[in-house]
Amino acid sequence: MRIALAGAGAFGEKHLDGLRNIDGVEIVSVISRKAEQAAEVAAKYGAKHSGTDLAEALALPQVDAVILCTPTQMHAEQAIACMNAGKHVQVEIPLSDSWADAEAVIAKQKETGLTCMVGHTRRFNPSHQWVHNRITAGEFAIQQMDVQTYFFRRKNMNAKGEPRSWTDHLLWHHAAHTVDLFAYQAGRIVQANAIEGPLHPELGIAMDMSIQLKSESGAICTLSLSFNNDGPLGTFFRYIGDTGTYIARYDDLVNGREEPIDLSGVAVSNNGIELQDREFVAAIREGREPNSSVAKVLDCYRVLGELEKQLEAAK
């Protein structure tokens, strides 16, 4: 499997680290906004081609598939470009920043029949997989999820603390993780409400947001998001169910009493990004639909689109 990666920033390198652990995968091209960065990362991971134009990588006959870790606003257009070029594509979360763009991507996937997967990592984290396995076995049913997504980002900085060329978004990016995960664990979302705090004077985005969700199973979810949080960073998921309480922190899981749960044996790796990439490669090789295919996560973007309309109407 010969892969090109576009977007050689902090998250791009996480994918490259994961791909290193998958047999038969070769990185053949690295594309980035800066030629020097692309060349440096390409050299580090053994890619023979680097550049600043995705079209260059798409024109390479040796490229089988592309992973997009580019700015959110480019995801839908670039995913469509990859499929137009006959390449399978995994686009990092979020798929798009509008419902119309999400619909355009699924239309192209249906037209081409190519693998198009979205990086909804929470479906792959061993912690959430463990909970999902209990749900599908009929051993656990969610009553409520309480989720906190907290960062301190009053300036455009990435996960490495480096300046960003684009503006992140609580709704279309960070809420997408939880909206999709809640539906994956508890059923299709049938009710959704959102409110947001003041807009940042320079970034022009809401720095705080609160979202309520209800699924067809009757389960509810409360999601709090902030870019103003000067404290522990990341996303913390509390599952409250009929037979237990579980708290997931990325790839770790404890019960309601903070006692660790052994996740060994849940998956071949404890790294959610690596597991996500393994699924992408395996789905292409086996000619099947991957978990977190664009079709499987599409409803998340319907819900985000509805929430955006609510927030706009409230201004």
C-alpha positions, 0 to 999 in steps of 0.5 A: 500500500503506497500512501501520500500524506498531505499536511505534515504538521503535528497530526500528520506526523502522528499518522506517519508514526502509526503507518510505520507499524503497518506491514506493507505500507510505504510512504511515497509522498509528503505534501505541506504548505512549506516546501522545507517542512515537506522535504524534512518530514519526507526524509524522516519517513523515507518518502521519495517525493515531497512538495507543496501541491497536492495535485503533484502527489495525485499525479504520481501513478505509484500513489494508491491512497492519500491521508489528508491532515490539512486545514479543515476548510480544505478537507471536502474539496481535497477529498473529492480531488483525491477520488477524482484522481482515482485515489482512496482517501482518508480525511482527518476529522472533520470531513467538512465545515458545512453540511452541503460539503459533506453531502458533496463528498458522499456523492463523489464516493458513491460515484467512484466506489473508492474507499473514503474514510473520515478520521473519527478516532474515538471509534478506534481508541481501545477505551471506547472500543472496550465500551462498544464491545460491552454494548454490542454484547448486551452487557451495557446500555448508556443512560448518559454521556458527560463529555468535556473537551478543553483546550487553552487556545487563545491564539492560532497554535497547533498541538506542538505550540506552533503557529497555525495558518487556519482557525480551529472550530469547536463545533465543526471539529471538536464537537464532531468527535463526540457527536459521532461517538455518542451516535455510535455508542447509543444510536441515531441522534434525534434531538440536539441543542447548542449555545455558545459564549462570546466570540473571540475579538481576533479569531472570530470564533466562539471560545466556549460552547455547550451541546445537548444531545438525545439518541433514539435509545433515549440516552442523553449526552452533555458536551462542554467545549472550551478554548479558554480552559487553563488547566488539564487539556484534552477530552474526557468521556464519562459513560453512565450506564445501567451496569456501570460507569466508565471514564475514558481519557484517550486510550485509557479507561477507568471505572467510576471509582478511578480503578484502571480497566485492562485494555490489553487484547482489545486491539493490536495497538493501544494507539487510536491513530495507528488503529484508525490507519490500520482500518483504512489500509485493511478496508482497501486491501479487503475491498470492504467499507471501513468503520468511519467511512464517510457513509457511516459518519455522515449523520454526524455532519447533519447534526452539526449543520442543524446546530450551526443553524441554531447558533446562527439564529440565536445571534 
